[in-house]
């Protein structure tokens, strides 16, 4: 068996009740939720009891998903499953960095809480949204976006899937044009135009949040959304890339291909949802793709990796 990579879910994966059964059945996971409630009162209750609308507010989504991601990762560690390297999708990158020891879980939650607040404030200043464009090439989507002043290709997820961010009025005009070109357009459940110039103010303010944080060198390789490459050891570089990540595109396909080149043959999506599982399955047919979002899937992964290991 080759190397195992954990890939941590990001914003958009939220769902009511996420993490509850893992917290009930894993002491390690319960410990992560206990930590989260000490840093941000009510985080566990929000994960377990809040409705979709409340969970989809960026200021809530980000700390809640960060907590669930790490609770599941610790439940896996408790069962003897650990990652050789990690990455995370957008917000999930913070869980990846925490898992790799760059900052403590509680400091990471504090950082994520502030990030979510800043990004929500930025999204409330303009009427923006995001949409997934399927069946078109990266180049076709880029060409279509170039016709609009405020529509940007932001997440290059896998072959035939690019996420765009834009002004909602311009997105309404963009969508039928993309369909006419042969694409499918799906509006995403997010509250703003993330990873685009609309988030520049949030990125500038977030720079102040991380300026004084003491970041350690990663204990295992972590791959950056901003560069698609492995993070270096320099704390200042980590700060810079996390700031830039907020208002710049994610080239997820390239990132995953780079991890495969580093010897990963098994990916485990950690956190609510299966979006990353679907993407990676389309990126490579030569890797094993698993996901853990609850106790049933956790038990299945422990059995699968335990047998293969």
Secondary structure, DSSP 8 states (H G I E B T S, - for coil): --EEEEEE--TT---TTTTHHHHHH-HHHHHHHHHHHHHSTTHHHHHHH--HHHHTSHHHHHHHHHHHHHHHHHHHHHTT---SEEEESTTHHHHHHHHTTSS-HHHHHHHHHHHHHHHHHHHHTS-EEEEEEESS-HHHHHHHHTTSTTEEEEEEEETTEEEEEEEHHHHHHHHHHHHHTT-EEEE-S-SS-TTSGGGHHHHHHHHHHHTT------SSEEB-TTTSSB--S-HHHHHHHHHHHTTS-B-HHHHHHHHHHTTEEEEEEESSSSHHHHHHHHH-SSSEEEEESSHHHHHHHHHHHHHH-
